[in-house]
Amino acid sequence: MGTATKILIGIIALAVIAGLMVTSSYNRLVSLRQGTDAQWAQVQNVYQRRADLVPNLVSTVSGAANFEKSTLLAVTEARASVGRVSLPAWAAPTDPAQLAAFQQAQGQLGGALSRLLVVAEQYPQLRATAGFRDLQAQLEGTENRISVERGRFNDAVQAYDTAIQRFPAVILAGMFNFTSRPYFTATAGSETPPKVQFDFNSAAPSKP
């Protein structure tokens, strides 16, 4: 076997190895990106579940005599603001500002619902109804799922964002438009309990 042939075989072997490495790296980036998309779908599912609980919760609570109308209005308006935030349903967001707006709207709804439940503690006859207790349990369970799925989403995004910044994947990321994705962040002030302000201008709750 001549020298030229050996060199040619060596070049072909290197090309094959390089091709396999590129293919493996590309496929890994695709899998990680799909992982963020799948986890984003889970996040949206649990947020949608919470939004779906709101009408029944508001309907149940509004039946209580003299229940604070401002509290119900805050919940209704917060749910409406969530619906006005437009984000892709099929893929995780790539615009940090979009995700921040979505998170802010969801945070307002979560805060409004928390205040509603605190105010409901002033109405023993409401807390005694099976319908309210069931909705409260569903809402609390949904809030826990939201926390879990957001954490999993951040983990998926961290793995993906780290991968596209490493060599040689960073070259492929630039060539095939693998862009970084933003994280959910902790809400400012979430380390302190929310202040609950009651509507003292409304009539006091009726005595059981």
Beta strands, then each sheet from edge to edge (+ up, - down):
end
